[in-house]
Amino acid sequence: MPADNLLDDILHKKLEHRKQEGLFRSLVISRDKIDFASNDYLGFARSSFLETNHTPDRFGATGSRLISGNCIEAEEAEQAIAQFHQTEAALIFNSGYAANTSLACLASKNDTFIADELIHASMIDGIRMSVAAKLKFKHNNADDLAIKLKKATGSKIVLIESLYSMDGDEAPLAAMAEVCRKHHAHLIVDEAHAIGVFGKKGEGLVGHLHLQDQVYACVYTFGKALGLHGAAVAGSATLKNYLINFARPFIYSTALPPLAYRHIQTAYEHLPTANRNQLFDLIQYFKDATTSVRKFSFLKSDSPIQGLLVSGNDQAKRLSSYLFENGIYAKAILSPSVPAGTERLRICLHTFNTREQIDLLMQHINHFAK
Ligand SMILES: Cc1ncc(COP(=O)(O)O)c(C=O)c1O
């Protein structure tokens, strides 16, 4: 390290500033806590069915898909995913972040991305990386989307989530699709938090509502209910070929290892029989139990993503720490990640949570409130 480490001094000052703002981030190990924080909604990450007998011929990918990283496991998984979601093709990316930032390549200078104002950071980054024009519309507001679409030029690409990651609310998908149809816009839906949770087979909200034909593409991430890692963009064969040719996060990154593709395919095979009823029973139990909490209010949500509104970053962090000390992990979501005044404890429910754990959570929240 150089003797006068100027860059480290600058970084240190910025970190100190972040600490003063109360926004300093640090890593925790939460494995021994009751899990109300992870996105493993179906408990797949802890299930034994992912221990397959398949032994691949190599453990690393050895290169990007376009060099030496392509393999039969990747192609079979992509076929299975396309079939599952009833689309022509699917392309697997190393993560949802890589898939969403790849969308940047779909638009040129005269085109327009139009995104819901609460879209995930990975899609925001994708738009930022693009040379296209950018417009935002009010959250879940089809009328505002229509207004923005009138202002848009060139190819119009609309980006939404089907189940929003912070509020746990669903997009009015049919209304959004209809507005896009009227304005000749292409709708891309991030189904990160809906896959596995919604639909008879866990196909997500687009498939559940039979809207596949009205949606240009969907992004399915494997790091949430599938309990794994990676993501797929599902759409036309042309889209897949285009992404293979132009999506920089796909082209310039070592592929997933062969076993990862086999795990993804196995997890998809288990989606139809996952115990979604148990998850939704637990969501109902949680919602009933919230009536015992007087001091705080909860976000309206029928999904595994619930939110306890705790005004102010300080109080949200104190509540999360208090629960952590008492063996419960639920993450505080601070402003500016969410608008000031809507700071919250994000509480994720899973098939493996029990009613007793929910009772304990409510007891501790009430105790904190005193
Ligand atoms: C809505 C949404 N899209 C995309 C991503 C990114 O997916 P990944 O974690 O696989 O990079 C996330 C992850 O938090 C997400 O919540």
Ligand as a Chemical Component Dictionary entry (heavy atoms), coordinates in Angstrom:
data_LIG
# 
_chem_comp.id                   LIG 
_chem_comp.type                 NON-POLYMER 
_chem_comp.pdbx_formal_charge   0 
_chem_comp.three_letter_code    LIG 
# 
loop_
_chem_comp_atom.comp_id 
_chem_comp_atom.atom_id 
_chem_comp_atom.alt_atom_id 
_chem_comp_atom.type_symbol 
_chem_comp_atom.charge 
_chem_comp_atom.model_Cartn_x 
_chem_comp_atom.model_Cartn_y 
_chem_comp_atom.model_Cartn_z 
_chem_comp_atom.pdbx_ordinal 
LIG C1 C1 C 0 -37.413 -7.141  -8.404 1  
LIG C2 C2 C 0 -36.012 -7.616  -8.489 2  
LIG N1 N1 N 0 -35.446 -7.744  -9.702 3  
LIG C3 C3 C 0 -34.173 -8.152  -9.846 4  
LIG C4 C4 C 0 -33.396 -8.445  -8.750 5  
LIG C5 C5 C 0 -31.976 -8.863  -8.943 6  
LIG O1 O1 O 0 -31.899 -10.251 -8.931 7  
LIG P1 P1 P 0 -30.575 -10.983 -8.455 8  
LIG O2 O2 O 0 -30.565 -10.947 -6.958 9  
LIG O3 O3 O 0 -30.699 -12.354 -9.016 10 
LIG O4 O4 O 0 -29.408 -10.230 -9.022 11 
LIG C6 C6 C 0 -33.944 -8.353  -7.468 12 
LIG C7 C7 C 0 -33.118 -8.703  -6.284 13 
LIG O5 O5 O 0 -33.200 -8.182  -5.234 14 
LIG C8 C8 C 0 -35.289 -7.926  -7.328 15 
LIG O6 O6 O 0 -35.858 -7.787  -6.132 16 
# 
loop_
_chem_comp_bond.comp_id 
_chem_comp_bond.atom_id_1 
_chem_comp_bond.atom_id_2 
_chem_comp_bond.value_order 
_chem_comp_bond.pdbx_ordinal 
LIG C1 C2 SING 1  
LIG C2 N1 SING 2  
LIG C2 C8 DOUB 3  
LIG N1 C3 DOUB 4  
LIG C3 C4 SING 5  
LIG C4 C5 SING 6  
LIG C4 C6 DOUB 7  
LIG C5 O1 SING 8  
LIG O1 P1 SING 9  
LIG P1 O2 DOUB 10 
LIG P1 O3 SING 11 
LIG P1 O4 SING 12 
LIG C6 C7 SING 13 
LIG C6 C8 SING 14 
LIG C7 O5 DOUB 15 
LIG C8 O6 SING 16 
# 
